Protein backbone atom coordinates (compact mmCIF):
# COMPACT_ATOMS: atom_id res chain seq x y z
CA UNK A 1 0.00 0.00 0.00
CA UNK A 2 1.28 3.43 -0.98
CA UNK A 3 -0.60 6.28 0.69
CA UNK A 4 -0.25 9.98 -0.25
CA UNK A 5 1.88 12.22 1.94
CA UNK A 6 1.50 16.02 1.77
CA UNK A 7 4.95 16.70 3.22
CA UNK A 8 6.54 14.63 0.48
CA UNK A 9 4.28 16.16 -2.17
CA UNK A 10 5.39 19.66 -1.17
CA UNK A 11 9.11 18.98 -1.64
CA UNK A 12 10.94 20.48 -4.59
CA UNK A 13 14.52 19.43 -5.26
CA UNK A 14 16.95 20.09 -8.08
CA UNK A 15 16.99 16.60 -9.56
CA UNK A 16 16.65 16.36 -13.32
CA UNK A 17 13.21 15.47 -14.62
CA UNK A 18 13.24 12.09 -16.33
CA UNK A 19 11.54 11.42 -19.64
CA UNK A 20 10.33 7.82 -19.35
CA UNK A 21 9.08 6.01 -22.44
CA UNK A 22 8.67 2.36 -21.39
CA UNK A 23 6.48 2.47 -18.27
CA UNK A 24 3.20 1.50 -19.91
CA UNK A 25 2.99 -2.29 -20.11
CA UNK A 26 -0.06 -4.54 -19.79
CA UNK A 27 0.76 -7.80 -17.96
CA UNK A 28 -0.38 -10.93 -19.75
CA UNK A 29 -2.60 -11.87 -16.83
CA UNK A 30 -4.92 -8.87 -17.43
CA UNK A 31 -4.59 -8.19 -21.16
CA UNK A 32 -8.04 -9.77 -21.75
CA UNK A 33 -9.62 -8.98 -18.40
CA UNK A 34 -12.25 -6.78 -20.03
CA UNK A 35 -13.57 -9.23 -22.60
CA UNK A 36 -17.37 -8.95 -22.73
CA UNK A 37 -17.24 -6.34 -19.93
CA UNK A 38 -17.98 -2.62 -19.82
CA UNK A 39 -16.30 0.36 -18.18
CA UNK A 40 -17.72 3.65 -16.92
CA UNK A 41 -15.64 6.73 -16.05
CA UNK A 42 -17.02 9.80 -14.28
CA UNK A 43 -14.77 12.85 -14.63
CA UNK A 44 -14.76 15.86 -12.32
CA UNK A 45 -12.69 19.01 -12.68
CA UNK A 46 -10.43 20.64 -15.21
CA UNK A 47 -9.32 19.94 -18.78
CA UNK A 48 -6.28 18.09 -17.43
CA UNK A 49 -8.63 15.64 -15.73
CA UNK A 50 -10.65 15.29 -18.92
CA UNK A 51 -7.51 14.34 -20.82
CA UNK A 52 -6.40 11.99 -18.03
CA UNK A 53 -9.76 10.24 -18.43
CA UNK A 54 -9.08 9.87 -22.15
CA UNK A 55 -5.86 8.04 -21.23
CA UNK A 56 -7.65 5.84 -18.66
CA UNK A 57 -10.30 4.94 -21.25
CA UNK A 58 -7.62 3.90 -23.74
CA UNK A 59 -5.86 1.75 -21.14
CA UNK A 60 -9.12 0.00 -20.26
CA UNK A 61 -9.86 -0.59 -23.94
CA UNK A 62 -6.36 -2.02 -24.36
CA UNK A 63 -7.52 -4.59 -21.78
CA UNK A 64 -10.59 -5.29 -23.97
CA UNK A 65 -13.20 -3.36 -21.96
CA UNK A 66 -15.87 -1.51 -23.94
CA UNK A 67 -17.42 1.79 -22.92
CA UNK A 68 -20.86 2.37 -21.42
CA UNK A 69 -22.44 5.71 -20.53
CA UNK A 70 -24.60 4.11 -17.83
CA UNK A 71 -22.79 3.27 -14.59
CA UNK A 72 -25.56 0.81 -13.71
CA UNK A 73 -24.47 -1.28 -16.71
CA UNK A 74 -20.73 -1.22 -15.92
CA UNK A 75 -18.37 -3.96 -14.74
CA UNK A 76 -15.72 -1.45 -13.68
CA UNK A 77 -16.32 2.13 -12.50
CA UNK A 78 -13.59 4.74 -12.06
CA UNK A 79 -14.20 8.20 -10.60
CA UNK A 80 -11.52 10.61 -11.85
CA UNK A 81 -11.68 13.33 -9.23
CA UNK A 82 -10.94 17.02 -8.62
CA UNK A 83 -9.62 18.53 -5.38
CA UNK A 84 -9.96 22.24 -6.15
CA UNK A 85 -13.23 22.86 -4.29
CA UNK A 86 -15.25 21.22 -1.54
CA UNK A 87 -18.19 20.85 -3.92
CA UNK A 88 -16.21 18.38 -6.04
CA UNK A 89 -15.43 16.33 -2.90
CA UNK A 90 -19.10 16.19 -1.97
CA UNK A 91 -20.16 15.12 -5.46
CA UNK A 92 -17.58 12.33 -5.48
CA UNK A 93 -18.61 10.88 -2.13
CA UNK A 94 -22.26 11.23 -3.11
CA UNK A 95 -21.57 9.17 -6.23
CA UNK A 96 -19.68 6.59 -4.17
CA UNK A 97 -22.78 6.24 -1.99
CA UNK A 98 -24.86 5.33 -5.05
CA UNK A 99 -22.19 2.94 -6.31
CA UNK A 100 -22.05 1.17 -2.92
CA UNK A 101 -25.70 0.15 -3.31
CA UNK A 102 -24.95 -1.12 -6.82
CA UNK A 103 -21.98 -3.15 -5.61
CA UNK A 104 -24.17 -4.92 -3.08
CA UNK A 105 -26.08 -6.47 -5.99
CA UNK A 106 -23.17 -6.75 -8.46
CA UNK A 107 -20.54 -8.56 -6.41
CA UNK A 108 -17.99 -8.66 -9.25
CA UNK A 109 -18.17 -4.90 -9.92
CA UNK A 110 -14.77 -3.20 -9.65
CA UNK A 111 -14.74 0.35 -8.24
CA UNK A 112 -11.77 2.71 -8.26
CA UNK A 113 -10.84 6.28 -7.34
CA UNK A 114 -8.35 8.30 -9.39
CA UNK A 115 -7.29 11.91 -9.88
CA UNK A 116 -6.46 14.72 -7.49
CA UNK A 117 -8.61 13.60 -4.55
CA UNK A 118 -6.61 10.38 -4.53
CA UNK A 119 -3.51 12.47 -3.78
CA UNK A 120 -5.04 13.84 -0.56
CA UNK A 121 -4.10 12.11 2.71
CA UNK A 122 -7.46 12.79 4.36
CA UNK A 123 -9.42 11.39 1.42
CA UNK A 124 -7.42 8.17 1.21
CA UNK A 125 -7.66 7.71 5.00
CA UNK A 126 -11.43 8.05 4.71
CA UNK A 127 -11.52 5.50 1.89
CA UNK A 128 -9.44 3.03 3.89
CA UNK A 129 -11.54 3.47 7.06
CA UNK A 130 -15.06 3.86 5.69
CA UNK A 131 -15.04 2.55 2.13
CA UNK A 132 -13.35 -0.83 2.48
CA UNK A 133 -15.78 -2.19 -0.13
CA UNK A 134 -13.89 -0.29 -2.84
CA UNK A 135 -11.27 -2.08 -4.93
CA UNK A 136 -8.46 0.31 -5.89
CA UNK A 137 -7.11 3.86 -5.60
CA UNK A 138 -4.43 5.41 -7.81
CA UNK A 139 -3.25 8.97 -8.28
CA UNK A 140 -2.13 11.47 -10.90
CA UNK A 141 1.45 10.20 -11.14
CA UNK A 142 0.83 6.55 -11.99
CA UNK A 143 -2.09 6.33 -14.43
CA UNK A 144 0.18 4.19 -16.62
CA UNK A 145 0.24 1.53 -13.87
CA UNK A 146 -3.52 0.85 -13.84
CA UNK A 147 -3.12 -2.63 -15.41
CA UNK A 148 -0.70 -3.69 -12.66
CA UNK A 149 -2.92 -2.20 -9.95
CA UNK A 150 -5.87 -4.23 -11.24
CA UNK A 151 -3.70 -7.34 -11.44
CA UNK A 152 -2.56 -6.92 -7.84
CA UNK A 153 -6.10 -6.33 -6.60
CA UNK A 154 -7.35 -9.47 -8.33
CA UNK A 155 -4.50 -11.53 -6.88
CA UNK A 156 -4.88 -10.25 -3.30
CA UNK A 157 -8.65 -9.55 -3.32
CA UNK A 158 -8.42 -6.43 -1.13
CA UNK A 159 -8.47 -2.66 -1.47
CA UNK A 160 -5.38 -1.69 -3.44
CA UNK A 161 -4.02 1.81 -2.73
CA UNK A 162 -1.15 2.89 -4.97
CA UNK A 163 -0.60 6.66 -4.78
CA UNK A 164 2.80 8.23 -5.42
CA UNK A 165 3.66 11.43 -3.54
CA UNK A 166 6.75 12.27 -5.54
CA UNK A 167 7.61 15.31 -7.61
CA UNK A 168 6.90 13.40 -10.78
CA UNK A 169 8.51 12.67 -14.12
CA UNK A 170 7.25 12.87 -17.69
CA UNK A 171 5.74 9.60 -18.91
CA UNK A 172 5.56 9.25 -22.68
CA UNK A 173 3.93 6.55 -24.79
CA UNK A 174 0.52 6.50 -23.14
CA UNK A 175 -2.53 5.77 -25.32
CA UNK A 176 -5.51 8.12 -25.57
CA UNK A 177 -9.16 7.48 -26.42
CA UNK A 178 -10.12 11.00 -27.45
CA UNK A 179 -13.65 12.23 -26.82
CA UNK A 180 -13.71 14.29 -30.03
CA UNK A 181 -12.77 13.54 -33.64
CA UNK A 182 -12.10 17.19 -34.39
CA UNK A 183 -10.29 18.80 -31.47
CA UNK A 184 -7.79 17.37 -29.01
CA UNK A 185 -6.12 18.08 -25.70
CA UNK A 186 -2.31 17.95 -25.84
CA UNK A 187 -0.40 17.99 -22.56
CA UNK A 188 2.69 20.17 -22.77
CA UNK A 189 3.62 20.15 -19.08
CA UNK A 190 2.57 18.77 -15.72
CA UNK A 191 2.50 20.07 -12.17
CA UNK A 192 2.94 23.54 -10.72
CA UNK A 193 5.51 25.31 -8.53
CA UNK A 194 3.54 28.49 -7.84
CA UNK A 195 2.05 27.38 -4.49
CA UNK A 196 -0.75 29.95 -4.42
CA UNK A 197 -1.89 29.86 -0.80
CA UNK A 198 -5.42 28.60 -1.57
CA UNK A 199 -4.47 25.98 -4.16
CA UNK A 200 -3.92 22.28 -3.65
CA UNK A 201 -2.71 21.52 -7.19
CA UNK A 202 1.07 21.72 -6.46
CA UNK A 203 0.51 18.96 -3.89
CA UNK A 204 -1.68 16.75 -6.07
CA UNK A 205 0.06 17.22 -9.43
CA UNK A 206 3.72 17.48 -8.45
CA UNK A 207 6.44 19.85 -9.57
CA UNK A 208 6.49 21.78 -12.79
CA UNK A 209 7.85 19.59 -15.60
CA UNK A 210 7.71 20.13 -19.34
CA UNK A 211 7.44 17.61 -22.14
CA UNK A 212 10.09 17.72 -24.82
CA UNK A 213 8.99 20.02 -27.68
CA UNK A 214 9.76 17.26 -30.21
CA UNK A 215 7.25 14.93 -28.53
CA UNK A 216 4.58 17.64 -28.52
CA UNK A 217 5.13 18.56 -32.17
CA UNK A 218 5.05 14.89 -33.20
CA UNK A 219 1.74 14.45 -31.37
CA UNK A 220 0.25 17.49 -33.11
CA UNK A 221 1.45 16.27 -36.52
CA UNK A 222 -0.12 12.86 -35.85
CA UNK A 223 -3.40 14.56 -34.95
CA UNK A 224 -3.31 16.52 -38.21
CA UNK A 225 -2.91 13.24 -40.13
CA UNK A 226 -5.99 11.90 -38.32
CA UNK A 227 -8.05 14.89 -39.41
CA UNK A 228 -8.06 16.98 -36.26
CA UNK A 229 -8.74 20.70 -36.74
CA UNK A 230 -7.84 22.06 -33.32
CA UNK A 231 -5.47 21.39 -30.44
CA UNK A 232 -5.49 22.85 -26.96
CA UNK A 233 -2.09 22.89 -25.26
CA UNK A 234 -2.63 21.88 -21.63
CA UNK A 235 -0.83 22.59 -18.39
CA UNK A 236 -1.54 23.86 -14.88
CA UNK A 237 0.44 26.95 -15.92
CA UNK A 238 1.32 26.71 -19.61
CA UNK A 239 3.12 30.06 -19.64
CA UNK A 240 5.88 28.52 -17.51
CA UNK A 241 6.53 25.87 -20.17
CA UNK A 242 10.25 25.21 -20.64
CA UNK A 243 11.41 27.00 -17.49
CA UNK A 244 12.51 23.64 -16.07
CA UNK A 245 14.75 22.80 -19.05
CA UNK A 246 18.39 22.70 -17.99
CA UNK A 247 20.27 22.67 -21.27
CA UNK A 248 18.05 24.44 -23.76
CA UNK A 249 16.54 27.89 -24.08
CA UNK A 250 13.04 27.06 -25.27
CA UNK A 251 9.95 28.72 -23.81
CA UNK A 252 6.20 28.91 -24.38
CA UNK A 253 6.51 31.44 -27.19
CA UNK A 254 8.83 29.03 -29.05
CA UNK A 255 6.40 26.16 -28.62
CA UNK A 256 3.43 28.25 -29.76
CA UNK A 257 5.37 29.28 -32.88
CA UNK A 258 6.40 25.71 -33.71
CA UNK A 259 2.91 24.28 -33.12
CA UNK A 260 1.45 27.02 -35.33
CA UNK A 261 3.97 26.12 -38.04
CA UNK A 262 2.66 22.53 -38.19
CA UNK A 263 -0.34 23.92 -40.06
CA UNK A 264 -2.99 22.74 -37.59
CA UNK A 265 -5.99 24.98 -38.23
CA UNK A 266 -6.46 26.11 -34.64
CA UNK A 267 -4.18 26.34 -31.60
CA UNK A 268 -5.42 27.15 -28.10
CA UNK A 269 -3.72 26.97 -24.70
CA UNK A 270 -4.85 26.87 -21.04
CA UNK A 271 -4.26 27.87 -18.33
CA UNK A 272 -2.17 31.04 -18.17
CA UNK A 273 -0.72 32.57 -15.03
CA UNK A 274 -0.30 36.35 -15.43
CA UNK A 275 3.10 36.10 -13.76
CA UNK A 276 4.65 34.24 -16.71
CA UNK A 277 2.86 35.91 -19.63
CA UNK A 278 5.63 37.52 -21.68
CA UNK A 279 5.63 40.18 -24.40
CA UNK A 280 7.18 37.59 -26.72
CA UNK A 281 4.17 35.34 -26.20
CA UNK A 282 1.82 38.18 -27.10
CA UNK A 283 3.83 38.90 -30.27
CA UNK A 284 3.70 35.25 -31.41
CA UNK A 285 -0.05 35.00 -30.79
CA UNK A 286 -0.59 38.19 -32.79
CA UNK A 287 1.63 36.97 -35.64
CA UNK A 288 0.09 33.55 -36.39
CA UNK A 289 -3.47 33.44 -37.68
CA UNK A 290 -4.04 29.86 -36.50
CA UNK A 291 -3.31 30.72 -32.86
CA UNK A 292 -6.78 31.54 -31.60
CA UNK A 293 -7.57 35.04 -30.38
CA UNK A 294 -8.69 33.72 -27.02
CA UNK A 295 -6.84 33.95 -23.72
CA UNK A 296 -7.94 32.67 -20.32
CA UNK A 297 -6.14 34.90 -17.81
CA UNK A 298 -7.14 34.16 -14.20
CA UNK A 299 -6.96 37.24 -11.97
CA UNK A 300 -8.59 35.71 -8.83
CA UNK A 301 -9.01 39.12 -7.12
CA UNK A 302 -8.96 42.80 -7.99
CA UNK A 303 -7.34 43.74 -4.69
CA UNK A 304 -3.54 43.86 -4.57
CA UNK A 305 -3.72 43.19 -0.82
CA UNK A 306 -5.70 39.99 -1.35
CA UNK A 307 -3.51 38.97 -4.29
CA UNK A 308 -0.51 39.16 -1.94
CA UNK A 309 -2.31 36.98 0.62
CA UNK A 310 -3.11 34.55 -2.19
CA UNK A 311 0.57 34.36 -3.16
CA UNK A 312 -0.19 35.41 -6.73
CA UNK A 313 2.95 37.61 -7.10
CA UNK A 314 1.38 40.33 -9.21
CA UNK A 315 -0.68 43.40 -8.38
CA UNK A 316 -3.93 44.74 -9.72
CA UNK A 317 -1.92 47.36 -11.60
CA UNK A 318 0.48 44.89 -13.23
CA UNK A 319 -2.45 42.65 -14.23
CA UNK A 320 -4.17 45.60 -15.91
CA UNK A 321 -0.94 46.50 -17.69
CA UNK A 322 -0.72 42.96 -19.11
CA UNK A 323 -4.44 42.96 -19.95
CA UNK A 324 -4.10 46.18 -21.94
CA UNK A 325 -1.04 44.89 -23.81
CA UNK A 326 -3.03 41.85 -24.92
CA UNK A 327 -6.03 43.95 -25.95
CA UNK A 328 -3.86 46.41 -27.90
CA UNK A 329 -1.61 43.89 -29.68
CA UNK A 330 -4.06 41.04 -30.38
CA UNK A 331 -6.95 42.61 -32.22
CA UNK A 332 -10.37 41.13 -31.52
CA UNK A 333 -9.03 38.99 -28.68
CA UNK A 334 -11.50 37.44 -26.26
CA UNK A 335 -10.29 37.38 -22.65
CA UNK A 336 -11.86 35.34 -19.84
CA UNK A 337 -10.82 34.96 -16.22
CA UNK A 338 -11.27 33.21 -12.86
CA UNK A 339 -12.32 35.12 -9.73
CA UNK A 340 -12.57 33.97 -6.10
CA UNK A 341 -14.80 35.86 -3.66
CA UNK A 342 -14.70 35.58 0.11
CA UNK A 343 -10.98 34.77 0.44
CA UNK A 344 -9.99 34.93 4.14
CA UNK A 345 -9.62 38.57 5.14
CA UNK A 346 -11.38 40.00 2.09
CA UNK A 347 -13.05 43.25 3.16
CA UNK A 348 -15.93 44.98 1.42
CA UNK A 349 -13.37 47.43 0.04
CA UNK A 350 -11.31 44.55 -1.37
CA UNK A 351 -14.41 43.14 -3.03
CA UNK A 352 -15.30 46.55 -4.49
CA UNK A 353 -11.83 46.60 -6.06
CA UNK A 354 -12.64 43.27 -7.73
CA UNK A 355 -15.90 44.71 -9.08
CA UNK A 356 -13.97 47.75 -10.31
CA UNK A 357 -11.51 45.49 -12.16
CA UNK A 358 -14.39 43.64 -13.86
CA UNK A 359 -15.92 46.96 -14.92
CA UNK A 360 -12.56 48.06 -16.31
CA UNK A 361 -11.70 44.84 -18.15
CA UNK A 362 -15.21 43.94 -19.32
CA UNK A 363 -14.26 40.25 -19.57
CA UNK A 364 -15.96 38.12 -22.21
CA UNK A 365 -16.84 35.74 -19.38
CA UNK A 366 -15.54 34.60 -16.01
CA UNK A 367 -15.58 31.51 -13.83
CA UNK A 368 -16.54 32.79 -10.39
CA UNK A 369 -16.32 30.91 -7.11
CA UNK A 370 -16.73 31.33 -3.39
CA UNK A 371 -13.43 30.53 -1.65
CA UNK A 372 -13.20 26.86 -0.68
CA UNK A 373 -10.85 25.88 2.15
CA UNK A 374 -8.48 23.08 1.14
CA UNK A 375 -6.85 21.19 4.00
CA UNK A 376 -3.06 21.40 3.88
CA UNK A 377 -2.84 24.75 2.10
CA UNK A 378 -1.58 27.90 3.87
CA UNK A 379 -4.91 29.71 3.34
CA UNK A 380 -6.69 27.00 5.34
CA UNK A 381 -4.89 28.33 8.43
CA UNK A 382 -5.95 31.95 7.82
CA UNK A 383 -8.83 33.41 9.83
CA UNK A 384 -11.99 33.29 7.75
CA UNK A 385 -14.32 35.88 9.32
CA UNK A 386 -16.69 36.38 6.38
CA UNK A 387 -20.14 34.82 6.77
CA UNK A 388 -21.49 32.39 4.19
CA UNK A 389 -24.37 34.80 3.55
CA UNK A 390 -22.00 37.68 2.82
CA UNK A 391 -19.95 35.52 0.45
CA UNK A 392 -23.10 34.58 -1.45
CA UNK A 393 -24.15 38.23 -1.71
CA UNK A 394 -20.74 39.13 -3.13
CA UNK A 395 -20.85 36.27 -5.61
CA UNK A 396 -24.29 37.36 -6.78
CA UNK A 397 -23.11 40.95 -7.30
CA UNK A 398 -20.02 39.76 -9.14
CA UNK A 399 -22.02 37.47 -11.42
CA UNK A 400 -24.38 40.31 -12.29
CA UNK A 401 -21.42 42.36 -13.52
CA UNK A 402 -19.80 39.45 -15.36
CA UNK A 403 -23.07 38.52 -17.08
CA UNK A 404 -23.69 42.12 -18.13
CA UNK A 405 -20.35 42.44 -19.93
CA UNK A 406 -20.60 38.95 -21.43
CA UNK A 407 -23.89 39.95 -23.04
CA UNK A 408 -22.47 43.27 -24.25
CA UNK A 409 -19.51 41.46 -25.85
CA UNK A 410 -21.84 39.00 -27.60
CA UNK A 411 -24.22 41.73 -28.77
CA UNK A 412 -21.37 43.30 -30.72
CA UNK A 413 -21.10 40.14 -32.83
CA UNK A 414 -24.66 40.19 -34.20
CA UNK A 415 -24.56 40.57 -37.97
CA UNK A 416 -20.90 39.57 -38.22
CA UNK A 417 -19.59 36.55 -40.09
CA UNK A 418 -17.34 34.37 -37.93
CA UNK A 419 -15.46 31.10 -38.49
CA UNK A 420 -16.96 28.30 -36.37
CA UNK A 421 -15.72 24.74 -35.87
CA UNK A 422 -18.94 22.71 -35.80
CA UNK A 423 -18.33 19.79 -33.46
CA UNK A 424 -21.63 18.39 -32.19
CA UNK A 425 -25.40 18.39 -32.40
CA UNK A 426 -26.79 21.30 -30.39
CA UNK A 427 -28.12 20.44 -26.93
CA UNK A 428 -30.97 22.90 -27.32
CA UNK A 429 -32.18 21.79 -30.76
CA UNK A 430 -31.38 18.48 -32.47
CA UNK A 431 -31.82 20.22 -35.84
CA UNK A 432 -28.92 22.55 -35.11
CA UNK A 433 -25.17 22.06 -34.78
CA UNK A 434 -22.98 23.60 -32.09
CA UNK A 435 -19.40 24.81 -32.21
CA UNK A 436 -17.00 27.54 -31.20
CA UNK A 437 -15.52 30.60 -32.82
CA UNK A 438 -11.76 31.11 -32.60
CA UNK A 439 -12.56 33.53 -29.74
CA UNK A 440 -14.27 30.68 -27.83
CA UNK A 441 -17.84 31.84 -28.31
CA UNK A 442 -20.42 29.02 -28.35
CA UNK A 443 -22.55 29.19 -31.50
CA UNK A 444 -25.69 27.20 -32.34
CA UNK A 445 -26.07 26.98 -36.11
CA UNK A 446 -28.85 25.99 -38.47
CA UNK A 447 -26.85 23.45 -40.47
CA UNK A 448 -26.88 19.96 -41.94
CA UNK A 449 -24.85 17.26 -40.17
CA UNK A 450 -22.55 17.09 -43.21
CA UNK A 451 -20.84 20.18 -41.77
CA UNK A 452 -19.75 18.38 -38.58
CA UNK A 453 -15.99 18.61 -38.13
CA UNK A 454 -15.63 21.56 -40.49
CA UNK A 455 -14.73 25.19 -39.89
CA UNK A 456 -17.43 27.21 -41.65
CA UNK A 457 -18.35 30.89 -41.89
CA UNK A 458 -21.42 31.64 -39.79
CA UNK A 459 -23.52 34.79 -39.79
CA UNK A 460 -24.54 35.65 -36.23
CA UNK A 461 -28.26 36.33 -35.96
CA UNK A 462 -28.88 36.52 -32.22
CA UNK A 463 -26.82 37.02 -29.07
CA UNK A 464 -27.47 35.60 -25.62
CA UNK A 465 -25.34 35.93 -22.50
CA UNK A 466 -23.43 32.68 -22.99
CA UNK A 467 -24.10 31.72 -26.60
CA UNK A 468 -24.85 32.93 -30.11
CA UNK A 469 -27.29 31.74 -32.78
CA UNK A 470 -26.43 31.86 -36.46
CA UNK A 471 -26.68 30.41 -39.92
CA UNK A 472 -24.06 29.27 -42.40
CA UNK A 473 -22.98 32.05 -44.75
CA UNK A 474 -22.54 30.57 -48.21
ChimeraX attribute file (.defattr): number of C-alpha atoms within 10 A of each C-alpha:
attribute: neighborCount
match mode: 1-to-1
recipient: residues
	/A:1	9
	/A:2	12
	/A:3	19
	/A:4	26
	/A:5	18
	/A:6	18
	/A:7	11
	/A:8	14
	/A:9	21
	/A:10	19
	/A:11	14
	/A:12	13
	/A:13	7
	/A:14	6
	/A:15	7
	/A:16	11
	/A:17	18
	/A:18	12
	/A:19	14
	/A:20	12
	/A:21	11
	/A:22	11
	/A:23	13
	/A:24	20
	/A:25	14
	/A:26	18
	/A:27	12
	/A:28	11
	/A:29	10
	/A:30	16
	/A:31	18
	/A:32	17
	/A:33	17
	/A:34	18
	/A:35	12
	/A:36	10
	/A:37	16
	/A:38	21
	/A:39	24
	/A:40	23
	/A:41	22
	/A:42	16
	/A:43	21
	/A:44	20
	/A:45	16
	/A:46	14
	/A:47	18
	/A:48	18
	/A:49	19
	/A:50	19
	/A:51	21
	/A:52	22
	/A:53	27
	/A:54	19
	/A:55	19
	/A:56	23
	/A:57	24
	/A:58	19
	/A:59	24
	/A:60	23
	/A:61	21
	/A:62	18
	/A:63	19
	/A:64	19
	/A:65	24
	/A:66	19
	/A:67	17
	/A:68	15
	/A:69	12
	/A:70	11
	/A:71	18
	/A:72	14
	/A:73	17
	/A:74	21
	/A:75	22
	/A:76	21
	/A:77	20
	/A:78	22
	/A:79	23
	/A:80	26
	/A:81	27
	/A:82	25
	/A:83	22
	/A:84	20
	/A:85	17
	/A:86	14
	/A:87	11
	/A:88	16
	/A:89	17
	/A:90	11
	/A:91	14
	/A:92	20
	/A:93	14
	/A:94	11
	/A:95	13
	/A:96	18
	/A:97	12
	/A:98	12
	/A:99	18
	/A:100	15
	/A:101	10
	/A:102	15
	/A:103	17
	/A:104	11
	/A:105	9
	/A:106	15
	/A:107	9
	/A:108	10
	/A:109	18
	/A:110	20
	/A:111	22
	/A:112	21
	/A:113	25
	/A:114	26
	/A:115	30
	/A:116	25
	/A:117	26
	/A:118	30
	/A:119	33
	/A:120	24
	/A:121	18
	/A:122	16
	/A:123	17
	/A:124	21
	/A:125	14
	/A:126	11
	/A:127	20
	/A:128	17
	/A:129	9
	/A:130	10
	/A:131	15
	/A:132	13
	/A:133	15
	/A:134	21
	/A:135	21
	/A:136	23
	/A:137	29
	/A:138	28
	/A:139	27
	/A:140	25
	/A:141	25
	/A:142	18
	/A:143	21
	/A:144	22
	/A:145	17
	/A:146	22
	/A:147	22
	/A:148	16
	/A:149	20
	/A:150	19
	/A:151	19
	/A:152	15
	/A:153	16
	/A:154	15
	/A:155	9
	/A:156	9
	/A:157	11
	/A:158	14
	/A:159	21
	/A:160	23
	/A:161	23
	/A:162	21
	/A:163	25
	/A:164	22
	/A:165	26
	/A:166	21
	/A:167	24
	/A:168	20
	/A:169	20
	/A:170	17
	/A:171	18
	/A:172	16
	/A:173	12
	/A:174	16
	/A:175	16
	/A:176	17
	/A:177	16
	/A:178	17
	/A:179	14
	/A:180	12
	/A:181	15
	/A:182	21
	/A:183	21
	/A:184	18
	/A:185	23
	/A:186	20
	/A:187	22
	/A:188	26
	/A:189	24
	/A:190	25
	/A:191	23
	/A:192	23
	/A:193	18
	/A:194	19
	/A:195	17
	/A:196	20
	/A:197	20
	/A:198	23
	/A:199	24
	/A:200	26
	/A:201	22
	/A:202	22
	/A:203	28
	/A:204	31
	/A:205	24
	/A:206	26
	/A:207	26
	/A:208	26
	/A:209	27
	/A:210	24
	/A:211	22
	/A:212	17
	/A:213	19
	/A:214	11
	/A:215	13
	/A:216	19
	/A:217	19
	/A:218	13
	/A:219	14
	/A:220	25
	/A:221	16
	/A:222	12
	/A:223	20
	/A:224	19
	/A:225	10
	/A:226	11
	/A:227	13
	/A:228	21
	/A:229	20
	/A:230	24
	/A:231	23
	/A:232	19
	/A:233	22
	/A:234	21
	/A:235	25
	/A:236	26
	/A:237	24
	/A:238	25
	/A:239	23
	/A:240	24
	/A:241	25
	/A:242	24
	/A:243	16
	/A:244	19
	/A:245	16
	/A:246	9
	/A:247	6
	/A:248	9
	/A:249	10
	/A:250	15
	/A:251	20
	/A:252	22
	/A:253	21
	/A:254	17
	/A:255	22
	/A:256	19
	/A:257	16
	/A:258	15
	/A:259	23
	/A:260	23
	/A:261	12
	/A:262	13
	/A:263	14
	/A:264	20
	/A:265	16
	/A:266	21
	/A:267	24
	/A:268	25
	/A:269	23
	/A:270	19
	/A:271	20
	/A:272	21
	/A:273	19
	/A:274	21
	/A:275	17
	/A:276	15
	/A:277	19
	/A:278	14
	/A:279	13
	/A:280	13
	/A:281	20
	/A:282	17
	/A:283	14
	/A:284	19
	/A:285	24
	/A:286	18
	/A:287	14
	/A:288	15
	/A:289	14
	/A:290	19
	/A:291	23
	/A:292	23
	/A:293	23
	/A:294	23
	/A:295	20
	/A:296	21
	/A:297	21
	/A:298	19
	/A:299	26
	/A:300	20
	/A:301	28
	/A:302	24
	/A:303	24
	/A:304	20
	/A:305	14
	/A:306	22
	/A:307	20
	/A:308	15
	/A:309	20
	/A:310	20
	/A:311	16
	/A:312	20
	/A:313	14
	/A:314	15
	/A:315	20
	/A:316	18
	/A:317	13
	/A:318	14
	/A:319	19
	/A:320	16
	/A:321	11
	/A:322	18
	/A:323	15
	/A:324	13
	/A:325	13
	/A:326	24
	/A:327	15
	/A:328	11
	/A:329	15
	/A:330	19
	/A:331	10
	/A:332	12
	/A:333	19
	/A:334	21
	/A:335	22
	/A:336	21
	/A:337	19
	/A:338	15
	/A:339	19
	/A:340	21
	/A:341	23
	/A:342	26
	/A:343	27
	/A:344	21
	/A:345	15
	/A:346	19
	/A:347	15
	/A:348	13
	/A:349	10
	/A:350	20
	/A:351	23
	/A:352	15
	/A:353	17
	/A:354	24
	/A:355	21
	/A:356	15
	/A:357	20
	/A:358	22
	/A:359	14
	/A:360	10
	/A:361	16
	/A:362	20
	/A:363	23
	/A:364	26
	/A:365	25
	/A:366	22
	/A:367	13
	/A:368	17
	/A:369	18
	/A:370	16
	/A:371	18
	/A:372	19
	/A:373	21
	/A:374	18
	/A:375	15
	/A:376	19
	/A:377	19
	/A:378	18
	/A:379	22
	/A:380	16
	/A:381	13
	/A:382	15
	/A:383	10
	/A:384	15
	/A:385	12
	/A:386	15
	/A:387	10
	/A:388	11
	/A:389	9
	/A:390	13
	/A:391	19
	/A:392	15
	/A:393	14
	/A:394	19
	/A:395	19
	/A:396	13
	/A:397	13
	/A:398	23
	/A:399	18
	/A:400	12
	/A:401	17
	/A:402	23
	/A:403	18
	/A:404	17
	/A:405	20
	/A:406	21
	/A:407	17
	/A:408	16
	/A:409	19
	/A:410	19
	/A:411	17
	/A:412	11
	/A:413	17
	/A:414	16
	/A:415	14
	/A:416	12
	/A:417	17
	/A:418	22
	/A:419	18
	/A:420	26
	/A:421	27
	/A:422	26
	/A:423	20
	/A:424	18
	/A:425	19
	/A:426	17
	/A:427	11
	/A:428	10
	/A:429	12
	/A:430	11
	/A:431	14
	/A:432	20
	/A:433	24
	/A:434	26
	/A:435	25
	/A:436	19
	/A:437	21
	/A:438	24
	/A:439	19
	/A:440	20
	/A:441	20
	/A:442	18
	/A:443	28
	/A:444	28
	/A:445	25
	/A:446	18
	/A:447	18
	/A:448	12
	/A:449	14
	/A:450	8
	/A:451	15
	/A:452	19
	/A:453	20
	/A:454	16
	/A:455	20
	/A:456	20
	/A:457	18
	/A:458	25
	/A:459	22
	/A:460	24
	/A:461	16
	/A:462	16
	/A:463	20
	/A:464	14
	/A:465	17
	/A:466	14
	/A:467	17
	/A:468	24
	/A:469	19
	/A:470	24
	/A:471	19
	/A:472	18
	/A:473	12
	/A:474	7
